[in-house]
Amino acid sequence: MDGIAWASSAMVAARARLEIATGNLANVSTDGFHASLARGRLTAHGVEIARVASQQRGALVRTGRPFDFAILGRGWFRVRDRDGHVSSSRNGAFERDRDGLLRDGSGSVLLGLYGPARVPEGASVDERGRVMLGGKRMDRILYGGDATLRAGFVETADVNAIQEMVTVLAAQRSFESAQKVVSAIDGTRQKASNEIARLK
C-alpha cells in the first residue's frame, strides 16, 4: 500500500471510531444499553476497526416499581414489538397493561415460556423470573443464562459519557491529521508530475 492508501484507511478508521462513540453517547440515558467498543488493528490493507459489545454491567437504580427488573448476570429479555418482530434487550423497565401483559416504553411485550408473559392481578415475579400467583407458577419470563432478576430496579447504560466525548475529539483529530497527510502526499505528487513534465 502507498502512503495515500494508508492515510485513507486511517481516515476510515477514525470515522468508524467517531460513529461508535457518538452512538454510545446517544444512548447514555437508555436503560440496559451496553456500549460498543472500538478495537483497532493493523492489516495489509491498513487500519481496521472492529465493533465489540461491552461486557460491563450498568449501575442498578432502585425504582420501587414491581415490574421493573434488572438482570444480575448475563442474559437478555426477549420482547416482541407490535409488528411481531422479536428482539433482545436488557432494558427491564416494564408496565403491566390492562390485559396483564408487561410492556416496555415502546409498547413491545415481554415474552415468557408460553408467549407474551401475562401477570394476573395479585401475581408477582420472583428472582428466577417465575410468575407466581397463590403459590402456583403461571409462567416464566425469558431472559436466558443462569442470571437472576431483581425486581424494583433497572440497569442503567454502561456508557462513560466523559470517556466517549474524549474519544469523539480524538477521532476527529485523527481524521483531520490523516486528511492533511493525504493532501500533502497528493500535493507532492502533483508537484513532481509538473517538474517531470517541464523537464520533458
N, C-alpha and C positions, 0 to 999 in steps of 0.2 A: 504494500500500500504506500502511496505517496503522502506527502505532508498534508495536502488538502483533504484527502480521504480520511486520514486520522483525525484531523481537526473537525471534519464534518461529523464523524462518529461521536466525537466529544460533545458536539452541539446537540445531537440527537439524545445522547445520554443525559445531558443537563436538562433538556426539555422533559424527559421521562421522570427524572427526579423531581422536577417542578410540579408536574401533574400529580404525582403520588402525594407530595407534601400538601398541595392545595386541596386534594381530595380528602386527606386526613383532617385538615383544618375545617372543611365544610361540614364534617360530621362530629366536631368536637362536642356537640350537645346531644348527639344521638345515643340514647341508652343502648348498651350492649355492643356498640360498634368496636371492632378490632381494627386497629390501624394497619396499613400496608407498609412494609419496609422495602427500601430500595437496596438491592445488592448488586454492586458493580464488579465487572471482571474484564480483563484484557483478553482479547482473542485475535486471531489472524485477521479479522475484519474490523478491528478497532475496539472501542469501549462499548460494552453492552450492559444494560441494566435489567435485572430481573425483579419482578414484584413478588414479595413473600409476605404472607399473612403473619401478623404478630401473634405470639402465643401468650402474651401478657394478659392478665385479667384486669378489668377496670375496677375502680373502688366501688364498694357497696354502699348504697344510700338507703336509709330507712324511710319508707313512705307510710307504713301503717295500714296500707290498703290490702285486704285479704287476697286479692287476685293479682298482686304484683309478685313476680318470682325472680330470684337471682339463682343462676346455676353455679353451684360450688364444684368446680372441676371442669373437665372438658365435656362439651356437648352443645347441642343447638335445639331450639324449639322448632317445630315444624308448623308452618302456618299456610293457609290457603286463602288466596285473595278472591274477590268477587267474580273474577273471570275463570276461576278454577285452577290457577297456577299455584303450585306448591313450592315454597322456598324455606330456607333455613335462616334463623335469626337468634341472637342472644338477647334481644330486647324483650324483657319479661314484663313490660307494663301492659296489663290486660284489664278489661272491664267486663263484667257479666251483663249480657243484654237480657231483654225480657223473655227470651226463649231459653235462657240458661247457658248460652254459648259464651265463651271467652273470646273477646275481640281486642286487637291492638288498636293503636291510634289511627291506622289507615283503614280499619274495618275488616282486616283479614282475620280469619277464625283460627284459633289454636286447635291443633289436631291431637287426638288421643288414639287409643287402640282400635276403636270402633268408628273412626271418622272424626267429625268435629267433636271436641271434648265438651260434654254437657255437664254442667254443675247445677244440680237441682237446688231449690231453696233449702237452706239449712245445711247443705253439704260443705265439706272442707277439703282441702288438698294437703296431703302430708308431704314429708321430706322426700319421699320416693315418687312423688307425682301421682299418687293414688287418690282418686276422688272418692271420698268416704261419706256415707250417709247412714246414720244409725248403726255403725259397726260393720256395714256392708260395703264392699268395693263396687262402685258403679262404673268406673272407667279408670284409665291411667294416662296421664299426659306424656306425650313422646318428647324426649329431649336427649336420648342416647347416652351411651357410656355408663360408667359407674358413679357418675356425679349425683349430687343430691340437690334438692331445691330448698330455698329459704324464702318462705312467704313473708310479705310485708316489706321486701327490699327489691331494689333494681340495681343492676350493674351499670355503672356509667361507662362512657367511652374511655379507652386506654390511650387517648391521644394527649401528648405533651405539647400544648399549644406553642409554648416558647421555643421548644426544640424544632417544631415544624416551621416556625417563622424564620429561624436561623437557617434551616435547610433551604427555604424558599430564596432567601437572599444569596446564599452560597451558590445555588443552582443558577440564579440569574447572572452572578458574576462569572461563573464558569462558562455559561453560554456566550456572554459578551467577550470573554478572553479568547475563546475558540473562534468566534466570529472575526476578531481582529487578526488572528493568525491566518485565517483563510484569506482575508483581504490583503494581508501583507504578502503572502505567497503569490497570490494572483497578480498583485502589482509588480512583484519581482519578475514573474514570468512574462508579463506584458512588456516590461522594460527590456528584458533580454531579447524578446522577439523583435522589438523595434531596432535594437542595436544590431542584431544579425541581419535584418532587412537592410539597414543602412550600409553595412559593410559589403553586402552583395551589390 
